[in-house]
Amino acid sequence: MSDIFSRIEHSRTADEVVQQIESLILEGVLRTGDRLPGERELARQFDVSRPILRDALKALEGRGLLTTKAGGGTHVADVIGQLFTKPVTDLISTHRKAVTDYLEYRREIEAIAAEYAARRATPEDLSLLDRIMARMDEAHRTGDFDDEAEIDVEFHHAVCECAHNIILLHTLRSCYRLLSEGVFQNRLLVFGVPGAREALLQQHRAIHAAIKEGDPISARKAAMDHITYVERSMADAERSGDWQRVSRLRLRQRSDAGDIEPTRKRS
């Protein structure tokens, strides 16, 4: 991990170290599972004594923001997962209406995130977005569905980070967690719709381009069009799959029962 921690300028107390690490977690710089530098290096970066640093880390661990593994160092705790508790996640995964509501929510919130990103993205934000877009192009070229789906989520993460709104950042991250954990099992159905992979790539490119151009209206529209397309494609894929399932059952049943009539000759 590069030097993301700043030297404590004033009284060099544990509270100031705590506040800086809290801010880095809140702003999404430090993410779930990130490992902090070792004690000696971290104390050097903060320019505080190791006893002060230990007090700060202990306080953060007590608040559930950090976790220490024996022999494994100090890591950022899974604070995002707490927005959707396991009972709620289990309910969402077993109720079909939740998928519709999920996409409806994402369409509106991601539209805001894309709009804000077009207004607020820094050169560094755009550089990161460029790299993710390049990886998405490559995954599309190689036809790796799983990789494409993962980069898709990463792209939306990055757009949200470009929006520079803490509440948007953490609520959308919790939404994307539902995808990455497979709560919605039909996540990859869209990729099976004819022409969908190409359409999705173009939609991501449109969002990317609007943010780079600083066009908030186009960015909002591109984000909404994207989620609307995903919603429609998922419905089409599920309906098509159900039709195939029913057709196979009919054929099997009638073949087993001997009910398929031979083709009649025309008189």
N, C-alpha and C positions, 0 to 999 in steps of 0.2 A: 504494500500500500504506500503510495507516494505521500509526500508531506501535505496533508490536508488540515492539519492542526496548527493553530496560531499560537505564537508565544504570548504567555500571560504577561501583560504589561504592568499591572498595578501591584496589588498586595500579594499576588500569587497564593490564593487560597483554594481550597478544595471546591468551594462553591463556584468559582469562576471556571474551573475545569469542567465541573458538572454541567454548567450552563452551556459551554461551548459544545460538548458532546451531545447534549440534548438538542441543540439547534441543528447540528449536523444530521441527526436522526430525523428530526421533524421536517427538515428541508429535503430529505431524500438523498442526501449525499452518502450517508451511511445507511446501508440497507440490510434487511434481515439476513443473518448468517455471515456478514462481513466480519473478518477477524481484525482486531486492533493490533497495532505493533506491540512488541514486547515492552515490558515495564521500563527498562532502561531507555529504549528509543523513544517511547511515548513521553517520558519525563523530560527527555532532551528537547523534543519538539515543543512541549508546553513551557519549557524552561522553569520547571518546578521541581521540588525535591520528591524523591520516591515515596516518602511517607504521605505527603500531600496527595500525590497521585493515587496511592492505595486507598486513601479515605474517599476520594472522588469515585473511584471505580466501585468501591463497596456500596456507596450511596446509590449509584446508578443500578447496581445489581439488585439492591433492596427494592427499588422502584419497578423492577421487572423489565428494564431497558437493556441490560447487559446480562450475559450468562457466562460463567466460567466453567470450562471443562478441564478435568484433571489431566494435565499434560498436553492439553489442546489449546491453551490460550483463552483469551477473552473475546467473545463474539457479540454482535448485536442480536438481541433476542427477537423472537417472532412476535413483534408487536402488531403486525398487520393482520395476522390470523385472528386476533381477538375481536376484530370488527364483525366477523361472521363466526359465531360460536359453532361448535360441532352440531348441537341439536338443530340450529337454524340451517346449517349447511345440509344436514341430512333431510330436512323437510324440503328444501329447495330442490334437491336431487331427485325426489320422488313425486313431485307435482309438476305436471306438464305446463300448467299456466305460468309457472315461475320462469320458464324459458322465454315466453312472450314478454313478460314483465321485465325480465332482465335486459332483453334487447331494446325494449321501449325506453328504459332508464338510460342505457348506454347511448342510445341515439341522441337524446337531449343533452346529457352530460358531456359526451365526447364532442358534440358540436360547440359547446362553450369552451372546452379545453383547446380545441383547434383554433377557435377565434382568438382566445387569449394568447396562444402560442404564436400566431401570426403577428400579434401586436408586441409581444414581449421577448421572443426568442433572441438570445445573444449569439454572437458569432461562434462561440464554443458549443452552444446548443445545436446550431445548424450543422456544425462539423460532425457531431455525434449522430445526428439524424441522417446525414449524408452516408456515414459509414454503415448504419443499419440498413438504409435503402439499398446500398451496394450489395450487402449480404443477402438481402431479400431477392434481388435480381439474380444472384448466383444460385440461390436455392431453387428459384423458379427454373433456371436453365438446366440444372441437374435433375429436377423432378423429384426431389426429396420432400415428400408431403409432410413428414413429421417436423423436419427442420423448417419448412416454410411456415407451418402453424406456430412454432415457437418464436420465430422471428416476427411473425404477425403480432403476437402479444407484446414482444419487446418494442416494436415500432410504436404501438399505442402507449406503452409506458413512457417512451421518450417524448412523444407529443405532449403527454400530460406534464412531464417535467418541464418542457418548454413553456408551459402556461404560467409557471411560477405562482401557483396558488396552493398553499399547503393543504387545505381541505379537499380540493379537487384531487390532489396527488394521492392522498391516503384512501379516499373513498374509491377512486378508480383502481388503485392497486389492489384493494380488497376484492373488487369485481373481477379483475384479471386473475386473481388467485383461484377463483372458482373454475376458470378455464384450465389453468395449469394443473390443478388437482383432479381434473377429469370429472367434475361435478356434472357438467353437461356432456353426456357420453356421445352426443351426435355432433360434436364440434367439428369433426373431419368430414361430415356428410357433405358439406358445401363443396369440398374439393372434388367430389365425385360428380357434380352437376356439369354437363357439357359446357365448356367455355368458361367455367367459373374461375379457374386459376388465372387465366389471362385477364378476366374482368377485375378480380381482386387486386392483381398487380397494378392495373391501370388506376384503380381507385386509390390505392396507397400512394402511387406517384402523384395523383392529383392533390391529395392532402399535403404531401411533401412539398410540391411546387408552390402551392398557395401560401404555406408557412414561410418558405424561403423568399417569396416575393413580397411578404408582409401584407397580404390581402386577406383581412379577417372575414369578409363576407364570403369569398370563395372558399376559404378554409372551413367555415361553418357548414356551408352547403355540401362540400365534398365529404365531410365527416358524416353528415346525416344521410347522404345518398349511399355511402358505404354500408352503414348499419341497416338501412332499408333493404339493400340488396342482399345482405347476409340473412336477414329475417325471411325474405321471400324465397331465397334459395334453400334455406333449411326446411321451410314448409314444403316446397316442391320435392325436395329429396326424400322427406319422410313420406309424403303422399305416394310418390313413385315406388318407394320401397314397400309400402303397404299394399299397393296394387299388385306388385310382383309376388308378395307373400300369399295373397288371397288367390291369385291365379295358379300358383304352384299347388296350393291345397286343393283347389277345385279339380285340377288335372289329376292329381294323385288319387283323390277320392273316387272320381269317376272311372279312372283306369282300373283301380282295385275292384270296383263294383261291377265292372263290365258294362258301364252305362254309355260309353262313347259309341254312337251309332256309326256304322260304316257310311262312307260317302255314297249318296244315292245317285244312280245314273239318271241323267236327264232324259226325259221322254222325247 
